Amino acid sequence: MLTPVLMIPALTMMLAGAATLAAPGQARERAQIHYQIGMEHMRAEAYGAAIEAFTEPITIDDTHALAHYMIGRAHSL
């Protein structure tokens, strides 16, 4: 398993690849990748970066309840 420090760049590279996908059905996958990046930032206690990462899934799908919740959690810590 990758450490959190290595996980963030790995997820970022996955996201870069996912950004090139044009199909609308893939937007959910891109949102999930951003959400996972946000979770890695939370684990690393990088709350500002987590908030930024959790904002992207909401931009893609404003009903992404977990991203909304985690933004609130990050603000509270």
C-alpha positions, 0 to 999 in steps of 0.5 A, a space after each residue: 500500500 502506498 503511503 499518504 505522501 505517495 498516494 496523492 501524486 498517484 491519485 493526481 496522475 489518475 485524475 489527469 488521465 480521467 480529465 481527458 475522458 469526454 463521456 458524460 457518464 465518466 463525470 461521476 468517476 472524476 468526482 470520485 477521484 477528486 473525493 479520494 484525493 480530498 480524503 488523502 489530504 484529510 488523512 495527512 491533516 492538510 485541511 485547506 487542500 482537502 477543502 479544495 479537493 472536495 470542492 471539485 466533486 461538487 462542481 461536477 455533481 452538486 448532489 455529491 453529499 459526501 463531498 459536502 459533508 467532508 468540506 464541513 468536517 475539514 472546516 471544523 478541524 
